[in-house]
Amino acid sequence: MEAEQIGLVDTEVRPIVDELNDFLANYHIHYQKLRGAHWNVKGKSFFTLHVKFEELYTNAVATIDELAERILTLGKAPLSTYKDYINTATIKEINTIGVEDVQLVEAILEDFTALIEMERKLMESTATHGDDGTNDMINRFMQFKEKNTWMLRAFCGKS
């Protein structure tokens, strides 16, 4: 499929697709961090965080799929190897084994901050080029992370 088939200009969408692929790479690293946090959380907050991390990684995998499909809708191919994700992402992997529960939450909050910043930049690009479909999708992703940032900050006793 080509961007023109949905009323967009390919040369204007190409930079958006590059941003989406960068975002996709970061989301994959974030997703794996959530999986590790889910598997390795220990302590008094185990039951609470084990369930919360599962909710977050389930959302992340759905987001990843929607991102990849949007990239395809815009006429390009999504990144699809972990080598590409690691080489492209600015979010870094962590070893979640033995990490304290609150430190795991703080690592996820750092990812949320980075991802929300990427989303805001993407929304500026998509608004500039009339890509309302991508803009709406990214806005939904951002709203989810904003709400969960509030919740996780409250969990950590942060205002």
C-alpha positions as CSV (number, residue, x, y, z in Angstrom):
1,M,0.0,0.0,0.0
2,E,1.1,3.6,-0.6
3,A,0.4,6.6,1.5
4,E,-1.4,8.3,-1.5
5,Q,-4.1,5.6,-1.3
6,I,-5.2,7.0,2.0
7,G,-4.9,10.7,0.9
8,L,-1.4,11.4,2.3
9,V,1.7,12.5,0.4
10,D,4.5,9.9,0.5
11,T,7.3,12.4,0.8
12,E,5.6,14.0,3.8
13,V,4.8,10.7,5.4
14,R,8.3,9.2,5.1
15,P,9.8,11.2,8.0
16,I,6.7,10.2,10.1
17,V,7.3,6.5,9.3
18,D,11.0,6.9,10.4
19,E,9.8,8.4,13.7
20,L,7.2,5.5,14.0
21,N,10.0,2.9,13.5
22,D,12.1,4.6,16.1
23,F,9.1,4.6,18.4
24,L,8.5,0.9,17.6
25,A,12.1,0.0,18.5
26,N,11.8,1.8,21.8
27,Y,8.5,0.1,22.5
28,H,10.0,-3.3,22.0
29,I,12.8,-2.6,24.6
30,H,10.1,-1.2,27.0
31,Y,8.0,-4.3,26.4
32,Q,10.8,-6.6,27.3
33,K,11.6,-4.6,30.4
34,L,8.0,-4.9,31.5
35,R,8.2,-8.7,30.9
36,G,11.3,-8.9,33.0
37,A,9.8,-6.8,35.7
38,H,6.7,-9.1,35.7
39,W,8.8,-12.2,36.0
40,N,11.3,-11.0,38.5
41,V,9.4,-8.7,40.9
42,K,9.7,-9.8,44.6
43,G,8.8,-8.5,48.0
44,K,5.8,-7.0,49.7
45,S,4.4,-5.6,46.5
46,F,4.7,-8.8,44.5
47,F,0.9,-9.4,44.1
48,T,0.2,-5.8,43.2
49,L,3.1,-5.3,40.8
50,H,3.0,-8.7,39.2
51,V,-0.6,-8.0,38.0
52,K,0.2,-4.4,37.1
53,F,3.2,-5.3,35.0
54,E,1.2,-7.9,33.2
55,E,-1.5,-5.3,32.4
56,L,1.3,-3.0,31.1
57,Y,3.0,-5.5,29.0
58,T,-0.3,-6.7,27.5
59,N,-1.0,-3.2,26.5
60,A,2.5,-2.8,25.2
61,V,2.2,-5.8,22.9
62,A,-1.1,-4.5,21.5
63,T,0.6,-1.1,21.0
64,I,3.5,-2.7,19.1
65,D,1.2,-4.5,16.8
66,E,-0.9,-1.4,16.1
67,L,2.3,0.6,15.4
68,A,3.7,-1.9,13.0
69,E,0.3,-2.1,11.2
70,R,0.2,1.7,10.9
71,I,3.7,1.8,9.4
72,L,2.5,-0.8,6.8
73,T,-0.6,1.3,6.2
74,L,1.6,4.3,5.4
75,G,3.4,2.1,2.8
76,K,6.6,1.2,4.5
77,A,8.0,-1.8,6.4
78,P,8.3,-1.9,10.2
79,L,11.5,-2.8,11.9
80,S,11.3,-6.4,12.9
81,T,14.6,-7.7,14.4
82,Y,15.9,-7.3,18.0
83,K,19.2,-6.1,16.5
84,D,17.4,-3.2,14.8
85,Y,15.5,-2.5,18.0
86,I,18.6,-2.4,20.1
87,N,20.6,-0.4,17.6
88,T,17.7,2.1,17.1
89,A,16.2,2.6,20.5
90,T,17.2,5.3,23.0
91,I,15.5,3.4,25.8
92,K,18.0,0.9,27.2
93,E,17.6,-2.6,28.4
94,I,18.0,-3.4,32.1
95,N,18.6,-6.7,33.9
96,T,15.5,-7.0,36.1
97,I,16.8,-9.9,38.2
98,G,17.3,-8.9,41.8
99,V,16.0,-5.3,41.3
100,E,13.9,-4.0,44.1
101,D,10.2,-3.6,43.4
102,V,10.1,0.2,43.6
103,Q,13.3,0.4,41.4
104,L,11.4,-1.6,38.8
105,V,8.5,0.8,38.9
106,E,11.0,3.7,38.6
107,A,12.6,2.1,35.5
108,I,9.1,1.8,33.9
109,L,8.4,5.4,34.8
110,E,11.6,6.5,33.1
111,D,10.5,4.6,30.0
112,F,7.0,6.3,30.2
113,T,8.7,9.7,30.3
114,A,10.8,8.9,27.2
115,L,7.9,7.4,25.3
116,I,5.6,10.3,26.1
117,E,8.2,12.7,24.8
118,M,8.5,10.7,21.6
119,E,4.7,10.7,21.3
120,R,4.5,14.4,21.7
121,K,7.0,14.9,18.9
122,L,5.2,12.4,16.7
123,M,1.9,14.2,17.3
124,E,3.6,17.5,16.1
125,S,4.8,15.8,13.0
126,T,1.5,14.1,12.2
127,A,-0.4,17.3,12.8
128,T,1.9,19.2,10.5
129,H,1.4,16.7,7.7
130,G,-2.3,16.1,8.1
131,D,-1.9,12.5,9.3
132,D,-4.9,12.5,11.6
133,G,-5.1,8.7,11.7
134,T,-1.6,8.3,13.2
135,N,-2.1,11.4,15.4
136,D,-5.3,9.9,17.0
137,M,-3.5,6.5,17.5
138,I,-0.5,8.1,19.2
139,N,-2.8,10.3,21.4
140,R,-4.5,7.2,22.7
141,F,-1.1,5.6,23.5
142,M,0.0,8.8,25.3
143,Q,-3.2,9.0,27.4
144,F,-2.7,5.5,28.7
145,K,0.9,6.2,29.7
146,E,-0.1,9.5,31.3
147,K,-2.7,7.9,33.5
148,N,-0.4,5.0,34.4
149,T,2.4,7.5,35.2
150,W,0.2,9.1,37.8
151,M,-0.7,5.7,39.3
152,L,2.9,4.4,39.4
153,R,4.1,7.7,40.9
154,A,1.5,7.4,43.6
155,F,2.6,3.8,44.2
156,C,6.1,5.1,44.8
157,G,4.9,7.9,47.1
158,K,5.8,10.6,44.6
159,S,3.6,13.6,43.8
